[in-house]
Amino acid sequence: MKIYGGEYRRQLKAETALTVSLSEADKLKHRRQLEANVEEWVKFFFPASAKCPFAPFHKKFFKRVVGNPEWYEVLSWSRELSKTTCTMFVVIYLALTGRKKNVLLISSSYDNAQRLLEPYRANLDANQRIALYYGEQKNIGSWEAGEFRTRGGATFRACGALQSPRGTKTIDDVRPDCILMDDFDTDEEVRNPATIAHKWDWFEQAVYGTRSISNDCLILWCGNIIAQDCCITRAGAMADSWDVVNIRDSEGRSAWPEKNSEERIDRALSKITTRSQQQEYFNNPLSEGEIFKEITWGKCPPLGKLDFAVCYLDPSPSNKDKPKKGVSYKATFLVGHYEGKFYIYYGFLEQAKTADFIMWCYAVREYVRERTQVFYYIENNTLQNPFYEQVYIPKFQEVGAAQGYIPITPDTRDKADKAARIEGNLEGLNHNGMLVFNEAEKDNPHMKRLAEQFLLFIPQLKAPADGPDCIEGAVWILNQKIQSYAFKPSYGKIQHKNLY
């Protein structure tokens, strides 16, 4: 494999070289000290790969696997959390310490399995620290890519999905005692339930059956949840431990800040859709169009034709100025009503800070430029208070002193369940083409984000729905205003009494 060729091995030798001279007794003593703490063992033998301090979930994984010879584990760690690399660390540890003798690595294809197994082989034949402390591992005559045996007696073999793993024994007649399933599901296959069922049967019968009942075995799956029904979810239901770790935790913070900073996560996620973000980094596969099957884009009537419009502000439910990344969005949208339809003119939907959120109001004001009366409302429920009074009111007053005051009314209604409100109050409008997105803003990333959140909306709220929640608030206020000003529909047109 080219990536692990001569240059890689030369670099690996240089990175693991030791300048100190140790006696055999000193090496043995140091080795035993390292083996007593797998985290320290990994740091010492893989200094280049383990540059960042391990996160708590890494450390717990090491302890679970090393502390349980008979174990079944599924790792659904997000991309960039090193599930495959940490698996290699712990499996090589188990092999060099004699705890596992026969490693079978299986992937979606043989080529993938061989690619995933190659860094094991590279480290075992080029890592100078491993050679110094455990002896040369390369076994001439039994050192091929895809299948090799160390001088210490451990055997490694790659196998592709649906290929026969039967008869996988060592020359010492040891059945597989470490079965690694890595990158087994594919995006195409999870769309076909019959294919998933067939692959799962193959694993349970052909693969799992290669293990010995009388000896301990480690079964370890590495893979994200890319569909509601896939081999990973089926394995997770069987596992002793199913460790699901997303790129950000439940509080919206980086799960591994020593490696992935908030700024770098922001940058990476900003270039892909919410659907891809949720699947690849949050173990949350989503299907489009379950409730809101399509979006109606159309030309909005001139603002001057509206009797009034509503600008609705939906702040993230937070007690800190720092937004909950990957959890909630702030939203501000201008919505108007004309001849029986609700039009979404303009707005913002982003994981933003309070200062940006406040300035969105002024951007809406500039967008309208007194062409119609705008009522500004901000959601203010128990999640926002006392944050609303302590932070938002002073901030709006501070900005208002310089830019002019915007009269904002808190929406303090006792709201029903968020998902129920969105579906109940908006799905019918959308289905009948009465909820129209401004086609002039179709390239606006905020409007794109809003449309995407509508399409990905499901009652379980597995994807962010702060944009649809904001629109629901605006539509509700508009309906109250329509009733208040005694608007009466007549054959699709809205008429009202002259109040002056």
C-alpha angles and dihedrals in degrees: 000000000000098000090058096041131119098305092050091050093048090052091047091052091051093048093050099041117124122208097194121089115227130190119232090253092052092048092050092048093048092045092054091049091052094045090055089064113040093193092057090043091057093047091052100045097038104036095155097045094043097049096129120067111258119256120234091259090057092052093048090050092053091050094048095050098041093043095051116055090181103051144141115200137170120201114201097172118157122253111281094033094098102238094154093044094047089048089055091050094054096041093052088048090053092046096048092046091051096245095119125034108174120043120188115190116194129186139165090281137010091250090055092047092050090048091051093047095049097080088056090056093043093053093045093054102033108030104106095198092054090050092049096048101032103022130247109323102188109107110202110223093024103056108098126143106263096023131037143146125217124225086245089064103255118135125208125192134177121216133179126223114283093010116124114266093174118127092029098153132137122241085261089061093250115154119219108292095175119046116183120193109190129172090351100149120068129201092240096047096050089063089067115063091194091058092050091049091050094049092046092052089050091053095048095045109028101027107030088043091064091071124094117249093206095051131060118262134191115216111190126178123192116192146105126248100260096162138018089247115035136123091269093057091046091049091046090057089056099040130109085221130016107188112196113185123170128202086258127031128234090278092055096253127132109272089215106026093168088069108019115045122201090247093052092048090049090051095048096046094044091070098058136056124266089250092057092042092054095047100042101035106021104037089239115127112197134193121212123235102020094134106000100041097184142358124241112222117189148145113286119222115251111277089238090068092060121093087213142328135217126232106199122195120202113186122198113261096252141134093205135063089234109092121236099250114219091003110072142004133211114233138194121174137170112222129180137185124223132163095343098316134101115224125202101210108173143335154125135270118176146121092263142158125251094259092056092044092056094048090056088073091058091048089055091048090053090047092054098039094190094301088131139002113273124202112204117209131175126198109246113176132142091286092058098042131117085015090065095055097036099044115010099047094050091044093050090048091049093051091040092059089062103031104026129272122280113203106231123185120205115235100222099167117140097251125209123230109316097231093045092050094050095048096038098046102034111027094072092048091049094045091054094047092250095122107071128187115212106256089202087066096045092116093047106113091218092055090045089052091050093051090048092052090052092051093047095046117124128166091252089063093224090155128047111279102176092117095056088043089056092049090049089054092050093047091049092052091046090053091051090050092048090054092043093054092044098243112179124199117227120182093328095316126105117226129178140189120261101250095188 
